[in-house]
Each structure stands twice: as structure tokens, then as C-alpha cells.
């Protein structure tokens, strides 16, 4: 898969000549009856898909073990053919299932309002904003809420905020922590009522700028949101989605997918009616098998481009993606577990390619192609049901206003209770 038109660049764009290219071309021909998935001028390897698959016999699933029981995937709405068309239909059903629901949005709005009330009760002039996946709508049921607080302080009020949250008793006991030694100091906690994790940062404008940029990409690439959600779930299952554990963060992932669309050689690959099964497999092939992380960096400005990291003094093998909101920032540099991500992507490519080439009779009747690499835990399914029961229908302006009033009242009552307790202690001491 040749993802650049600069032929002087091809010598160091890829790690190898993609042994699985033959496999995917065979699959694409059998499904669509033509070969338009690859650059016709690209040299092919003599290895086929079965030899590639044999390399992985007995290997683990890079952090994910598919269910071997009789359970049916929670997103399954119909029978899917074991080909790229069937995988496309299954991905659409998965996205329909996993995309945020109105009840989940209402629940998260309530969490944000609780935090806003705590902050503004202490600092009335402070502004509380949401960025990250909740701002863009690209959040999983398990995703954190990213909040930024804007205000004027001589020193960031990390421990003061921690203290106010503790007094308000909105955090799960033991979940409150201050990370003050990181490049972006934050306060972390888990909301007691909803079990949603919250990260609070201070005076960081970049998160809001990045969210605006992502929204513009979503308008430009109609299938971006679907690929983002399915690959986020893929990474989440394998504990490869957190920056602080060396995984690839949401922003870096989105930029990887944007670059994938920008540099794709097939006309129409970024159109709304493109096959998501083909695109997902090609994404895993590019970043799991072909991409030369040691020498190639990524830019997504304009129509997107690759650049030689070595010529720019970046000779390490970490992920390099230039932040379109800040050209001095390499958003991929913190992904120190890159090679675990790469191996997971490669394994997914081999798994999908092998599954789609086999006939459906070779698979258990309850299995689907996507369920070989993706699952949704029973706990998540039950949690979403609980959220639906508690917050279903809470979306009108009047209902949201009622939530804000209730949250403000709860925080105020808790504050008064704490004041009464403090007064009682002082009275006992003085007597």
C-alpha cells in the first residue's frame, strides 16, 4: 500500500514490502471482483496470507483474548457474511451500538455541572470548560471527562481543588489524587454517583483548540468518527489507550486516522460510502505492518504529508505526529509503548485478513469477523443499561436546568454541613 506520491521518499517510508499485500489483494478481488485497493505499481511479496498467519499460530492476542463461549456480540443485529461487505455492515452496527446515547450525555453533563459548582463556589470568577472526547462526541462508555478551569491564581490551586472536592464528597473515597509533577498538572478523581473518571487541568487553552480542530476534521472526513470509535475500543481492551501507561491517546489516534485518509492512494477512500471493513483492515496494515516509525514523521496540515525524522533531528523510534494546533508539539512522543501498539495493530490485520479469506462454514455460528478482535465487556453493557434507566429522557433545557439547580443545591448543602461541623468543633475546643 503506497501512501505517498513522493518516489524519493519511498525508500524509507515502509519497514518492509508488506508480505500481507497479496493476501489483501486476493480478498479484495474475491469480494469486489476488481483490484483497486492497492497501488498497481507496487512490488508484491511472494509470501501469501497463510504463511503470514502461520507466524502467529499459538501467539497471544496482544492483551485481548476473544470469548470462546457461545455469547453473541452485543452489537449484532443480523447475520453478516464473512467478507468485506459483511464486515462493513457489522462495523456500522457496532458504531450504532457504541456511539454515545442521550442518557450518557445527560449523565456526563451532570458530572460536569457538579464539578463546576464546586469550583465556582470557591472561585466565582473561574470558568469551567470541557475538552477532549466529551467535547467532540467521540467518547466510549468508559471514557474520562476532561475539564479545564480558567482563572487567575499566583500558583495553580491543585491542592485547593482537591480539598474542595473532598469536602463536597462527590468523589469515590480514595480516588482523589493530584499529579503535580507531570508536564500538565491535573487533579484526578472518580465521580461517586456515576463512576465516571474526571481529569481537571488549569489554564490550558490547547485542549479547546484541539477539540475545534477535531470537529473540522469530522466534517471533512465522514467516516472518521466511526474508525475512531472502533479503534478506541480496540485499544481500550488491550490497555493501550492511556498516555500515562505508554499507550496512544485519543488525539494522537485521531491524527493517525486523518493522515491515513489524507495519504490513501485509492480515490474515494475518504468518501461516506467507502467500505469500513476495507478501511479498518488497511489501517491495521499500514500502522501495524508497513509504517517506518524510526524514520517517518506525520503532518496533517493541508492535505497531509510525511517527513524524514532523521533530517529534523528526530532519530528515535517513537511515534512522531506534529500537532496541527501547535507545530512545536509532537503529540506522539509520549507513546513509549509504541511497539506494543504496533504489534496489536499487526495482529489485528493478520486476524481480519485470515478470517475474511476463510469461508463462513469454518467459523462458529455465533462468531462474527469483528468479534475476533473487538468485544464489549458484560459490565459495560450492564452499566449502559443502568445509565439509561437513570438518565433516559434527561435532555430538554428544563431538565438540564433542574440538574444544574439540584447539583448546586447539593454542593451548597454539603458546604453548609461542613461549616456547621467546623463550628461545632471550634465550640467544643473553646469550651
C-alpha positions as CSV (number, residue, x, y, z in Angstrom):
1,X,0.0,0.0,0.0
2,X,1.9,3.1,-1.2
3,X,0.8,6.0,0.9
4,X,3.0,8.7,-0.7
5,X,3.4,10.1,-4.2
6,X,7.0,11.3,-3.5
7,X,9.0,8.5,-5.0
8,X,12.3,9.7,-3.5
9,X,10.6,9.1,-0.2
10,X,9.5,5.5,-0.8
11,X,12.9,4.1,0.1
12,X,12.4,4.8,3.7
13,X,8.6,5.1,4.1
14,X,8.0,1.5,5.0
15,X,9.7,-1.2,7.1
16,X,9.3,-3.9,4.5
17,X,7.4,-4.8,1.4
18,X,4.2,-5.8,3.2
19,X,4.0,-9.6,2.9
20,X,0.3,-9.4,3.5
21,X,-0.4,-7.2,0.5
22,X,-1.0,-10.3,-1.7
23,X,-3.5,-11.6,0.9
24,X,-5.5,-8.4,1.0
25,X,-5.5,-8.1,-2.8
26,X,-6.8,-11.6,-3.1
27,X,-9.5,-10.8,-0.6
28,X,-10.5,-7.6,-2.3
29,X,-10.7,-9.2,-5.7
30,X,-12.9,-12.0,-4.4
31,X,-15.2,-9.5,-2.7
32,X,-15.4,-6.8,-5.3
33,X,-14.2,-8.5,-8.5
34,X,-11.5,-6.0,-9.1
35,X,-8.2,-4.8,-7.7
36,X,-8.5,-1.2,-6.7
37,X,-7.3,-1.4,-3.1
38,X,-3.6,-1.1,-3.8
39,X,-1.2,0.9,-5.9
40,X,-1.0,-1.2,-9.1
41,X,2.7,-0.3,-9.5
42,X,3.7,-1.5,-6.0
43,X,6.0,-4.6,-6.0
44,X,4.5,-7.6,-4.3
45,X,5.9,-10.1,-1.8
46,X,6.0,-13.8,-2.7
47,X,4.5,-14.6,0.7
48,X,0.8,-15.3,1.0
49,X,-1.6,-14.8,3.8
50,X,-1.4,-18.4,5.1
51,X,2.3,-18.1,5.7
52,X,1.8,-14.8,7.5
53,X,-0.9,-16.4,9.6
54,X,1.4,-19.4,10.5
55,X,3.8,-17.0,12.1
56,X,1.1,-16.2,14.7
57,X,-0.1,-19.7,15.5
58,X,-0.1,-20.1,19.2
59,X,0.6,-16.4,19.8
60,X,-1.3,-14.3,22.3
61,X,-3.8,-11.6,21.2
62,X,-1.7,-8.7,22.5
63,X,-3.8,-8.0,25.5
64,X,-7.1,-9.4,24.3
65,X,-8.5,-12.9,24.3
66,X,-11.6,-13.4,22.3
67,X,-14.6,-15.0,24.1
68,X,-14.6,-18.7,23.4
69,X,-18.2,-19.2,24.7
70,X,-21.5,-19.1,22.9
71,X,-22.3,-15.5,23.5
72,X,-23.4,-13.3,20.7
73,X,-21.8,-9.8,20.3
74,X,-24.0,-7.2,21.9
75,X,-24.0,-5.1,18.7
76,X,-25.1,-7.9,16.4
77,X,-28.4,-7.0,14.7
78,X,-28.3,-9.5,11.8
79,X,-26.3,-12.2,10.1
80,X,-23.1,-10.9,8.5
81,X,-21.3,-12.5,5.5
82,X,-17.7,-13.4,6.1
83,X,-16.4,-10.9,3.5
84,X,-15.6,-7.2,3.4
85,X,-19.2,-6.3,2.7
86,X,-20.4,-8.2,5.8
87,X,-17.6,-6.6,7.9
88,X,-18.7,-3.2,6.7
89,X,-22.3,-3.9,7.8
90,X,-21.1,-5.2,11.2
91,X,-18.9,-2.1,11.8
92,X,-21.9,0.1,11.1
93,X,-24.0,-1.9,13.6
94,X,-21.1,-1.7,16.2
95,X,-20.9,2.1,15.8
96,X,-24.7,2.4,16.1
97,X,-24.4,0.5,19.4
98,X,-21.2,2.1,20.9
99,X,-21.9,5.8,20.0
100,X,-22.9,8.0,22.9
101,X,-26.6,7.9,23.8
102,X,-28.6,10.9,25.1
103,X,-28.8,9.4,28.5
104,X,-25.0,9.1,28.7
105,X,-24.6,12.7,27.5
106,X,-27.1,13.9,30.2
107,X,-25.2,11.9,32.9
108,X,-21.9,13.4,31.9
109,X,-23.4,16.9,31.8
110,X,-24.5,16.4,35.4
111,X,-20.9,15.3,36.4
112,X,-19.5,18.5,34.8
113,X,-22.1,20.6,36.5
114,X,-21.2,19.2,39.9
115,X,-17.5,20.0,39.3
116,X,-18.4,23.5,38.0
117,X,-20.5,24.2,41.2
118,X,-17.6,23.1,43.5
119,X,-15.1,25.2,41.6
120,X,-17.3,28.3,41.3
121,X,-18.5,28.2,44.9
122,X,-14.8,28.7,45.8
123,X,-13.7,30.9,42.9
124,X,-16.9,32.6,41.4
125,X,-14.9,34.2,38.6
126,X,-13.4,30.9,37.3
127,X,-14.5,29.4,34.0
128,X,-15.0,25.7,33.7
129,X,-14.9,24.2,30.2
130,X,-14.9,20.6,28.7
131,X,-12.5,19.5,26.1
132,X,-11.3,16.1,24.8
133,X,-13.7,13.3,23.8
134,X,-16.8,14.6,25.6
135,X,-16.4,17.9,23.8
136,X,-16.1,16.2,20.3
137,X,-18.6,13.5,21.0
138,X,-16.0,10.7,20.4
139,X,-16.2,9.1,23.8
140,X,-16.7,5.5,24.8
141,X,-19.0,4.5,27.7
142,X,-15.7,4.1,29.7
143,X,-14.0,7.3,28.7
144,X,-12.9,10.0,31.1
145,X,-14.2,13.5,31.2
146,X,-11.5,16.2,30.6
147,X,-12.2,19.5,32.3
148,X,-10.1,22.7,32.1
149,X,-10.5,25.5,34.7
150,X,-9.5,29.1,33.7
151,X,-8.8,31.5,36.4
152,X,-6.2,33.9,37.9
153,X,-4.0,32.4,40.6
154,X,-0.4,33.0,41.6
155,X,0.0,29.3,42.0
156,X,-2.2,26.6,40.4
157,X,-4.8,25.6,43.0
158,X,-4.3,21.9,42.6
159,X,-4.5,21.0,46.3
160,X,-7.2,23.6,47.0
161,X,-9.4,22.0,44.3
162,X,-8.6,18.6,45.7
163,X,-9.7,19.8,49.2
164,X,-12.9,21.4,47.8
165,X,-13.8,18.2,46.0
166,X,-13.2,16.2,49.1
167,X,-15.4,18.4,51.3
168,X,-18.1,18.3,48.7
169,X,-18.0,14.4,48.9
170,X,-18.6,14.0,45.2
171,X,-15.6,11.7,44.6
172,X,-15.3,8.0,45.3
173,X,-13.2,7.7,48.5
174,X,-9.6,7.1,47.7
175,X,-9.9,8.2,44.1
176,X,-8.8,11.8,44.5
177,X,-5.2,12.5,43.6
178,X,-3.1,15.4,42.5
179,X,-0.5,14.8,39.7
180,X,1.7,17.9,40.1
181,X,4.9,16.6,38.7
182,X,3.6,16.0,35.2
183,X,4.0,18.3,32.2
184,X,0.3,19.2,32.6
185,X,-0.6,19.1,36.3
186,X,-4.0,17.7,36.9
187,X,-6.4,16.7,39.6
188,X,-8.0,13.2,39.1
189,X,-11.0,11.6,40.7
190,X,-13.8,9.2,40.1
191,X,-17.4,10.6,40.4
192,X,-19.2,8.9,43.3
193,X,-22.6,8.9,41.7
194,X,-21.7,7.8,38.2
195,X,-18.2,6.1,38.5
196,X,-17.1,8.3,35.6
197,X,-13.4,9.3,35.8
198,X,-12.6,13.0,35.7
199,X,-9.3,14.9,34.9
200,X,-9.1,18.6,35.8
201,X,-6.4,20.8,34.4
202,X,-5.9,24.6,34.6
203,X,-5.5,27.4,32.1
204,X,-4.7,25.1,29.2
205,X,-6.1,26.6,26.0
206,X,-4.6,23.9,23.8
207,X,-7.3,21.3,24.7
208,X,-10.1,23.5,23.4
209,X,-8.1,24.4,20.3
210,X,-7.5,20.7,19.6
211,X,-11.2,19.9,20.0
212,X,-12.1,22.6,17.5
213,X,-9.6,21.1,15.0
214,X,-11.0,17.7,15.5
215,X,-14.5,18.9,14.8
216,X,-13.3,20.4,11.5
217,X,-11.7,17.0,10.6
218,X,-15.0,15.3,11.4
219,X,-16.8,17.5,8.8
220,X,-14.0,16.8,6.3
221,X,-13.9,13.0,6.6
222,X,-17.4,11.5,7.0
223,X,-16.1,8.1,8.3
224,X,-13.6,9.5,10.7
225,X,-15.9,9.2,13.7
226,X,-16.6,5.5,13.0
227,X,-13.0,4.5,12.6
228,X,-12.1,6.5,15.7
229,X,-14.7,4.8,17.9
230,X,-13.9,1.2,16.8
231,X,-10.1,1.6,17.1
232,X,-10.5,3.4,20.5
233,X,-12.4,0.3,21.7
234,X,-9.8,-1.9,20.2
235,X,-7.0,-0.1,22.2
236,X,-9.1,0.2,25.4
237,X,-9.5,-3.6,25.6
238,X,-5.7,-4.0,25.5
239,X,-4.9,-1.2,27.9
240,X,-3.1,0.7,25.1
241,X,-5.3,3.8,25.2
242,X,-3.8,5.7,28.1
243,X,-0.9,8.1,27.5
244,X,0.4,7.7,31.1
245,X,0.9,4.0,30.6
246,X,2.6,4.4,27.2
247,X,-0.4,3.9,25.0
248,X,-1.7,6.1,22.3
249,X,-4.0,8.9,23.4
250,X,-7.2,9.8,21.6
251,X,-5.8,12.9,20.0
252,X,-2.8,11.1,18.5
253,X,-5.1,8.3,17.3
254,X,-7.4,10.8,15.5
255,X,-4.5,12.4,13.8
256,X,-3.2,9.0,12.7
257,X,-6.6,8.2,11.1
258,X,-6.7,11.7,9.5
259,X,-3.3,11.1,8.0
260,X,-4.4,7.6,6.8
261,X,-7.3,9.3,4.9
262,X,-5.0,12.0,3.5
263,X,-2.3,9.8,2.2
264,X,-4.6,7.0,0.9
265,X,-3.9,6.2,-2.7
266,X,-7.4,5.0,-3.6
267,X,-9.8,7.6,-5.0
268,X,-12.9,7.8,-2.8
269,X,-11.3,6.1,0.3
270,X,-12.4,9.1,2.4
271,X,-16.0,9.2,1.0
272,X,-19.1,8.5,3.0
273,X,-19.9,5.3,1.1
274,X,-16.4,3.7,1.3
275,X,-16.2,0.2,2.8
276,X,-15.4,0.4,6.5
277,X,-14.2,-3.2,6.6
278,X,-11.6,-2.5,3.9
279,X,-10.5,0.8,5.6
280,X,-10.2,-0.8,9.0
281,X,-8.0,-3.7,7.6
282,X,-5.9,-1.2,5.6
283,X,-5.4,1.0,8.7
284,X,-4.1,-2.0,10.7
285,X,-1.9,-3.0,7.8
286,X,-0.4,0.5,7.4
287,X,0.4,1.1,11.1
288,X,0.9,-2.5,12.1
289,X,3.0,-3.7,9.2
290,X,4.2,-1.0,6.8
291,X,4.9,2.3,8.5
292,X,8.5,3.1,9.3
293,X,8.2,4.7,12.7
294,X,12.0,5.1,13.0
295,X,12.4,7.5,10.1
296,X,9.0,8.9,9.2
297,X,7.0,11.7,10.9
298,X,3.4,12.7,10.2
299,X,1.9,16.1,9.4
300,X,-1.8,16.6,8.8
301,X,-1.9,20.3,7.9
302,X,-3.4,20.9,4.5
303,X,-3.6,17.7,2.5
304,X,-1.2,16.0,4.9
305,X,2.4,14.8,4.4
306,X,5.2,12.7,5.7
307,X,8.7,14.0,6.5
308,X,12.1,12.5,7.3
309,X,12.5,12.5,11.0
310,X,16.3,12.0,10.7
311,X,16.7,15.2,8.7
312,X,14.8,17.0,11.5
313,X,17.0,15.6,14.3
314,X,14.4,13.1,15.4
315,X,16.3,9.8,15.2
316,X,14.4,7.8,17.8
317,X,11.7,5.2,17.1
318,X,8.9,6.9,18.9
319,X,5.7,8.0,17.2
320,X,6.0,11.4,15.6
321,X,2.9,13.4,14.8
322,X,3.1,17.2,14.6
323,X,0.2,18.9,16.4
324,X,-1.8,20.9,13.8
325,X,-2.7,23.3,16.6
326,X,1.0,23.8,17.7
327,X,3.7,23.0,15.2
328,X,6.3,22.8,18.0
329,X,4.5,19.9,19.7
330,X,5.0,16.3,18.8
331,X,1.8,14.7,20.3
332,X,3.1,11.2,19.7
333,X,6.3,11.5,21.7
334,X,4.7,10.2,25.0
335,X,3.6,6.9,23.4
336,X,6.6,5.0,24.8
337,X,4.7,1.7,24.4
338,X,4.5,2.2,20.6
339,X,5.8,-1.2,19.8
340,X,3.0,-2.9,21.8
341,X,0.5,-0.8,19.8
342,X,2.2,-1.7,16.6
343,X,2.1,-5.4,17.4
344,X,-1.5,-5.2,18.3
345,X,-2.3,-3.5,15.0
346,X,-0.3,-6.1,13.1
347,X,-2.1,-9.0,14.9
348,X,-5.5,-7.4,14.1
349,X,-4.5,-7.1,10.4
350,X,-3.5,-10.8,10.2
351,X,-6.6,-11.9,12.1
352,X,-9.0,-9.9,9.9
353,X,-7.3,-11.0,6.7
354,X,-7.3,-14.6,7.6
355,X,-10.9,-14.6,8.8
356,X,-12.2,-12.9,5.7
357,X,-10.4,-15.4,3.4
358,X,-11.9,-18.4,5.2
359,X,-15.5,-19.4,4.4
360,X,-18.2,-18.8,7.0
361,X,-18.6,-22.5,7.5
362,X,-15.2,-22.6,9.1
363,X,-16.4,-20.2,11.9
364,X,-18.7,-20.9,14.9
365,X,-22.2,-19.8,14.1
366,X,-22.2,-17.2,17.0
367,X,-18.9,-15.7,15.8
368,X,-18.6,-12.6,13.6
369,X,-15.5,-11.2,12.0
370,X,-15.3,-8.1,14.2
371,X,-15.7,-10.1,17.4
372,X,-12.4,-11.8,16.6
373,X,-10.7,-8.5,17.6
374,X,-13.3,-6.5,19.5
375,X,-15.6,-7.1,22.4
376,X,-17.7,-5.1,24.9
377,X,-17.5,-6.4,28.4
378,X,-20.7,-7.5,30.1
379,X,-20.0,-5.0,32.9
380,X,-20.1,-2.2,30.3
381,X,-23.3,-3.5,28.8
382,X,-25.0,-3.5,32.2
383,X,-23.6,-0.1,33.1
384,X,-25.1,1.4,30.0
385,X,-28.4,-0.1,30.9
386,X,-28.2,1.4,34.3
387,X,-27.3,4.8,32.9
388,X,-30.3,4.6,30.5
389,X,-32.6,3.8,33.4
390,X,-31.3,6.8,35.5
391,X,-30.9,9.4,32.9
392,X,-33.1,8.5,30.0
393,X,-35.1,11.5,28.8
394,X,-33.0,14.0,30.6
395,X,-32.1,16.2,27.7
396,X,-34.6,19.1,27.5
397,X,-33.4,22.6,28.6
398,X,-35.8,22.5,31.5
399,X,-34.5,19.1,32.7
400,X,-30.9,20.2,32.3
401,X,-31.7,23.4,34.3
402,X,-33.2,21.2,37.0
403,X,-30.0,19.2,37.1
404,X,-27.9,22.3,37.5
405,X,-30.1,23.6,40.3
406,X,-30.0,20.2,42.1
407,X,-26.2,19.9,41.8
408,X,-25.8,23.5,43.0
409,X,-28.1,22.8,46.0
410,X,-26.3,19.6,46.9
411,X,-22.9,21.3,46.9
412,X,-24.3,24.3,48.9
413,X,-25.9,22.0,51.4
414,X,-22.7,20.0,51.8
415,X,-20.8,23.2,52.3
416,X,-23.2,24.4,55.0
417,X,-23.0,21.0,56.7
418,X,-19.2,21.2,56.7
419,X,-19.4,24.7,58.1
420,X,-21.7,23.6,60.9
421,X,-19.3,20.7,61.7
422,X,-16.4,23.1,61.8
423,X,-18.3,25.4,64.0
424,X,-19.2,22.6,66.3
425,X,-15.6,21.6,66.6
426,X,-14.5,25.1,67.4
427,X,-17.2,25.4,70.1
428,X,-16.1,22.1,71.7
429,X,-12.5,23.2,71.7
430,X,-13.3,26.7,73.2
431,X,-15.4,25.2,75.9
